[in-house]
């Protein structure tokens, strides 16, 4: 089925460890993005990409790194995990000009705990 | 200043009643889109309804409708005949055409609980 696939769904990290959250879409979408959701908050944009080789920062980029080597994949890297990065992470993709709600697809979320 | 404001942190509603979830927004971009998402306890984000800033009519999708008042910068979600399965977090979000690459800006959400 078409959609956005995120892995892993759950992860526990120790402070200082690094890891990569994977995100893949098979809809040939130009636009991909990562959000984090903290308790009592809506989603906040971490990084986004408007196409292969192009990435930019969102609202809360510190401590995260991204790359976009292909249209399909947009991994999110935690360089040195901190407890403040305990959160639920969502990947989303859409057409670049898509202003129809139906063209924005979210992954199922990744629950990350940093101890 | 917040771009999306949801003033109801939580709501209790009797089953079968209609529900209105408030959302106000702030933008100077004439072209924008407004979205409502449902997030059940399982965590996934479920798209409900979309309203474009140039749409002449209020959006409707089944039991969901969007009360769009452009001059007041208001985009309230109306759920008719509420059901127990409607219990969830509801988020209002906006995407601006000028800053379209900046993604969606979300409100803090409303926790809706439907009581039998």
Interface residues (C-beta under 8 A of the other chain):
Chain A: X31 X33 X35 X40 X41 X42 X43 X44 X45 X48 X50 X56 X58 X88 X90 X92 X96 X97 X99 X100 X101 X102 X104 X106 X108 X109 X111
Chain B: X4 X31 X33 X35 X43 X44 X45 X47 X49 X50 X52 X91 X93 X95 X97 X100 X101 X102 X103 X104 X105 X106 X107 X108 X109
